[in-house]
Amino acid sequence: MAHSALPFPVPAVRLILEDGQGRVLVLQRAEGSHCAGRWCLPGGKVDCGETVAAAVRGELMEETGLECTSMQFLFYQDSLPVEPGGMHCLNLYFQCTYRGVVTLNDESTAYAWIAPQELDRYDLVFRNDEGLRRYWDEPAR
């Protein structure tokens, strides 16, 4: 889907899943996708007629094969266009608990569980690096 300037922000869910060791799941975007080869949190746009909760569950299952067992809203982030004509997203960050085994769809080629000190080793898109820094810097939830 081509990214073009819209007259309004686009809501998107960004999902934070921990592995029990304080590491968070990130996905590497597949060739042919927007920002191919770069990394991001699981998530995506909230479709018209879809609830945010349904988007959280659906994006998690679609991108990782994991079932969301609970979700907690953390914060939102304005992701203003990086370049003229770019998309303005309103990122809604959720912490999710889950069950299952990571099984990637064709949108991603790899996944990693990363710790705060490893964040700079990954080229994250959609301002997910800013979201993860905020997540790790916030007081205990």
Protein Blocks (a to p, Z undefined) as FASTA:
>chain_A
ZZdddfbdcddddddddehlopacdddddehiahihiacdedddddehiafklmmmmmmm
mmnopacfbdcdfbdcddddfbghiacddddddddddedjddddfkbcbdcdddfklmmm
pccehhlmmmmmmmmmpccZZ
